[in-house]
């Protein structure tokens, strides 16, 4: 039975995935690499948050039930989501050409997003009845979600700036190689 830190990190990673899929769609429509950078930044922040949430859920299961993995629907759906988004990062490192890399990554991001409704359903649907709001969290836990979203925004902003600087260096390198 994962705790509220797991729930907050799960909600934060779901919102990060939603931002990533919107940025990926915008990249495919406009070919503006800013959207690709944004998709990468929020995907990395969301994956980091999801990994932390899975670890927190496993620790909460250990404390509550004495076992590390409970096969709780939220933990399992979170793990599946994690395993769907990791190839996104692997693909980005495997393709050298920027346009092909961004297009392929956008397609993987859109495909992986199809798991997000399953995770959202798992949070609400498969849980034993408990004192929660209509959205699956205890009312007092919403402040944790807000704090997690602030953390995701800060991590994404920092990663976006790093990615833009990396792209600028890469563009300069490509121009120098052509000369």
Residue, then its C-alpha position, 0 to 999 in steps of 0.5 A: x500500500x504506497x503512501x502519499x509521497x508515491x501518489x504525489x509523485x505519480x500525479x506529478x509524473x502524469x502531468x509531466x507526461x501530458x506536457x511531454x506529449x503535447x510538446x511532442x505533437x507540437x514538434x511534429x506539427x511545427x518542427x520547432x526544436x524548442x518543443x523537442x527540448x521541452x518534451x525531453x526536459x519534462x520527460x526526464x523530470x517526470x521519469x526521475x519523479x516516477x522512479x522516486x515514487x516507485x521507490x517510495x511506494x516500495x518502501x511504504x509497502x515494506x513498512x506496512x506489509x513487510x514486503x518490498x513489492x506488493x503488486x499494488x495496481x499503482x506501483x505496477x502501472x507506474x513501473x509499466x509507465x517507467x518502462x515505456x518512457x525509458x526507451x524514449x531516452x535510449x532512443x535519443x542517445x541512439x540516433x545522431x541526426x537531430x531531426x530524425x532523433x526528435x521525430x522518432x522520440x516524439x513518436x515514442x512519447x506519443x505511444x508511451x502516453x497511451x499508458x497514462x490513462x491506465x495509470x490514472x485509472x489504477x490510482x482510482x479504480x483498483x484501490x480498496x476504499x479509503x478516505x480520499x477525494x474524488x480524484x484519488x488523493x486525500x484532501x490534505x495530500x494535494x499540497x504535496x502534489x503542488x510541491x511536486x509540480x513546482x519541483x517538476x517545473x524547476x527541474x524541467x526549466x533547468x534541463x530545458x536550458x541545458x538542452x538548448x545550450x547543448x543544441x547550440x554547441x551541436x549546431x556550431x560543431x556541425x557548421x565547423x565540420x561543413x567548413 
